[in-house]
Amino acid sequence: MYTPQLVINGNTEMVGSDELKIRKVITKVLTTETSTELLIQSKQADTFLALDYQVNKVFEDNRLLIAVIQKSAKIKVERGENKGRLLTHVQIVHSLQNESLNKDGKGSTTVRLPQEFNKPEWEVIAIIQNINTGAISAVTRVNI
């Protein structure tokens, strides 16, 4: 019995230091065809993003997740073991919104964007995920 350090697509768990196995499993997941399609249209108004979405296959346990992501940031550490270091972070999720899907797979929602949001440094990603297994069946970047 152990606590997995990495779970890929809700199905495969492993120790985070097993780079070969991690790369192999991620490659397999990324090259596996899925029949679920997610289409999103967006319109930005100030600090809000209005989204219209359509999913071709809706399953009871699937949800639409919408992540507002800062592509990168650098932080100067003031205290602790990393004091004085400049740390670089990538793909920083600032918000993750969970939406139920209608049976017909069509819907709309609004996402609040951070005040510092700008298109070159941020992105919005939409994901269809099974809330019980963690399996992801569709992902798309929202065009803003």
HELIX and SHEET records of a PDB file:
HELIX    1   1 GLU A   19  THR A   31  1                                  13    
SHEET    1   A 2 LEU A   6  ILE A   8  0                                        
SHEET    2   A 2 THR A  12  MET A  14 -1                                        
SHEET    1   B 3 LEU A  38  ALA A  45  0                                        
SHEET    2   B 3 PHE A  48  VAL A  55 -1                                        
SHEET    3   B 3 LYS A 106  ARG A 112 -1                                        
SHEET    1   C 4 LEU A  86  SER A 100  0                                        
SHEET    2   C 4 ASN A  62  LYS A  76 -1                                        
SHEET    3   C 4 TRP A 122  ASN A 130 -1                                        
SHEET    4   C 4 ILE A 136  ARG A 141 -1                                        
END                                                                             
